[in-house]
Amino acid sequence: MSERQRCAFLDRDGTLIEERNYLSDPNQAMLLPGVAQGLKALSAQGFRLVVLTNQSGIGRGYFTETAAHSVNQRIDDMLRIQGIDIAAFYICPHTPEALCHCRKPRPGLVEQASSVFMIDLPASIMIGDKDTDLLLAANLGMRGFLVSSGHADTHIPWATSQGFEVFPDIPSIARSLVHGVT
């Protein structure tokens, strides 16, 4: 029987790549500074890397699910070149008004990942740039970290008032986990 593994769930836009509203062109996907270094450090600590992304542009008809997968593939390719393995990408294609089960902060995307991987949720973390990422973590008993990129500026006051940790980037989070400074 396989042992449960901790997972680092990662938001995509504004966390791994530069925020571009409704990104559908893979050529516009640009990794944020330090992302590769931070993901390597998390992997070295035994975290499986899984990306969870709300992509309401699909539900709004701005782009297709195929386009979203192409962006994910581009990100995967950029990271793989640097020796980083993203285990999976999970997309919610719905608008917020759809009230679906898979849109963060609801648990559907994590449940999808858990049906494929043996995930130890209490030992797992969520890293993102919005309150929805942190609420997902809280809803599932994981630690949530806010990176101060993407949309974080509007979410930092709420995050700190709720006791969530805010870091400038993913390498800072990885270092804090190694040194127990959280």
Buried (B, 14 or more C-beta within 10 A) or exposed (E): EEEBBBBBBBBBBBBBBBBBEBBBEBEEBBBBBBBBBBBBBBBEEEBBBBBBBBBBBBBEEBBEEEBBBBBBEBBBEBBEEEEBEBBBBBBBBBBEEEEBEBBBBBBBBBBBBBEEBEBBBEBBBBBBBBBBBBBBBBBBEBBBBBBBBBBBEEBBEBBEEEEBBBBEBBBBBBBBBEEEEE
